């Protein structure tokens, strides 16, 4: 049972944005890209609206969405080079090296878990 339907809808939209390849700050002169830019802005707005006291940016990369969170934000990524860049940006309260495939947290540890622009980095199931 979903305890917080607004949170669930927000996570659904963030995942949908990943599937169409939305990137934060995607700057182009080609007007055909306007829907992607608009969707990226909406993802940022959802993070701002849904974030709470303690939040997780799972697959944070170099921290493109870090500024969107309110409260404490923990960044997690499996790419050490990206984590170093996130550290230099200084927008996370904590940074952790690890995989989103085995999160070491209680299910209620965070008000919001954002996982944006990550799916394209996961290995395909079934070896295809």
GIGIWO-V386787 format. One line per field, one symbol per residue. phi: phi as a letter, one per 30 degrees, with the letter a starting at -180 (. if undefined). burial: b if it has 9 or more other ideal C-beta (glycine too) atoms within 8 Angstrom, else e. A space follows every 50 residues. Layout:
phi=???
burial=???
//
This chain:
phi=.ddbdddddddddddddedcidbdidcbcddddedddddddddddddddc dbdbbccdidhdjdcedddcidbccbaccddddddddddiccdabbdlcd dbdcbddcdbdbccbchcedcddddiic
burial=eeeeeebbebbebbbebbeeebbbebeeeeeebeebbebbebbbebbbeb bbebbbbbbbbebbbbeebebebbbbbeeeebbebbbebeebeebeebeb eeeeeeeeebbbebbbbbeeeeeeeeee
//
